[in-house]
Structures are given as C-alpha cells and as structure tokens.
Amino acid sequence: MKYQLDKGCHSVYSLWFHYVCCVKYRKKVLTREISSRLKEINLSVAEKFGVQIIEQETDLDHIHILFASRPQVQLSKFMNSLKSVSARLLFREFPGLKKELWDGHFWSPSYFLATVGEVKLEDVKRYVQSQGSA
C-alpha cells in the first residue's frame, strides 16, 4: 500500500489505527450473518465520525478494524460509539444473542488500539535525535 497523506486546513497527517475488540465472555457469536451486519453498522458509525474504515474482519469472538482518522476525532468517543451502537442494534436485530450474552453486554469492556504507520519507531527516534544542533 502506498503511503497516504491527508490534509486539513493547517495540517498534513497520516493517522492509521488497528483496533481489536472481543465479545463479552469470548462467546463465539459472530456468525456470518451477524458479522456482516456488524460491519455495516461499523461503516455507518465511522462515516458519522469522518473516519475511514480500510479493512475489518471478524473471528467468531472478536473483530479487527484498520481505520484512518482525522486529528479532530476523539478516539475514545469513536471506540465507545462503535461498541455501544453495534451492541444495541445487534441485540435488537438478533434477539437470540440475549440468551448467549446475559447482563445486556455484547462487548468486553476493554479493547486494543495501536497506531499503524509506514515509518518504524527506531527511524523516527534517530531522525528526532539528529535534529539537535546545540
């Protein structure tokens, strides 16, 4: 994939993230039908935040999403919306999920989020260190 730069009024940026979230109790409920609907919901939420989902894929008990964001997006609010909107709609559209996931919680309370980029951390460290002239 070619390195992609995005532009704002006063900035140039490349903000890519890898997000992983597990179903509560690691229940294996993300069937093909539920997974397909989950991906549609995620695209809708991302659009409202101005976030671009590059890739998303599920296993039976978790989801991986690669997305690009703008600096103005509060990532914690975006993650919270992904989880809350998807849980609410999936419980409503697939009532059988409530039997598998009691207490009304679809997602585990925790998640994984990491930045993704073309430049290695060591290269950035060396570059910053080389900037000192004093």
N, C-alpha and C positions, 0 to 999 in steps of 0.2 A: 504494500500500500504506500502511495506517495505521501510524503509529509505534507500536512494540510494546515495552513494558517487561516484563521478567521480574523475579521476586522470589526472593530467598533468605532465610535466617533473619535476616540482618542487613544485607541489601543490596538495592538495586534496580539493575538493569543492562539494557543493550541491547548485546549483543556479536554483531555480524554480520561475516562474513568472506567474501571472494571468493578462491577457491583455483583455481589452474591448474597442471596437471602434464602434461608431454609424454612420449610414448612414446620409449624409447631410440632414438637414431639418427633420430628423427622418422619412424619407419616407419608407414605407413598401414595399420594392422592392426585398428583399431576398427570392424569391420563392424557391421551392425545387431544380429546375434546376440551378438557379443562385448560390444558396448556395453550391450545390455540386461542381460546377466549382470553386467557391471561395476557398473552402477547398483544392482542388487540387493545385491551384495557391499558396496558403499559404505553402503547403508542399514543393513545388518547391523552393520558396524563402528561407524557413528555411534551406533546405538542402545546399543551396549555402553559408549560413552563419555558417553552422555547428551547427545549433540549432535543437533540437528535439521537435517536437510538440507532446505532450502527448494526449491532447484532444482538440477538437474545435467543437463548435456548434453555430448555428445562431438562432436568432429570426427573425422576418420579417424586423426589422430595426437596428439590431446590431449583433455583433459577440463576443463570449468569446473564448479565447485561453489559454490553460495551456501549458507552454513550459519550457524546461530545456535548459540552456545555459552554455557556457564556459566563464571564466573570460575575455578572449580577445575580446569578442563580444561587440561592441558599441551598446547598446540597442536602442538609438535614431536612429541610422542608420538602424537597423533592423526594427523598427516600421515604419520608413519612407519608406523603401523598400516594406514592406507588403502593405502599403496603396497605394503607387504610382503604383507598378506593378499590383496589383489587379484591381485598378481603370482603368488603361489603357487597360488591357486585357478584363475586363468585358464590358467596353464601346464599344470596338471593336467587341466582340463576341455577344453582346446583344444590337444592335443599338436602340432598343426601350427605353433603360434606359436614353438616352439623353433627351427624352421628359419629363421624370419624374424628372430628375436631371439636370436642366439647369445650365449654367455657367461652365460646364465641371468638376464639383467637385462631386466625389462619396462619399467620407468620410468627416465627420465633422473634422475640424482642430485639435480638441482635442482628447485625449484618456485617458484611465485609465490603470495604470500599478502598480502592487503590488507584493512584494516578497511573496513567499509561502514557508512554512517550517514545519518541524516536531517539532521544539523547540519553545516554547512560549517566547515572548519578556520578560516577567517577570522572567522566568527561566534564560535567558541569562544575564539579569541585575544582578540578585542575584549571578550568577557564577562570573561575572566580579568583582563585589564588594567584593567577598570573596577572591580574589587573592592578595589583598594588605597585605603585611606583615610589612610595616613600621608604 
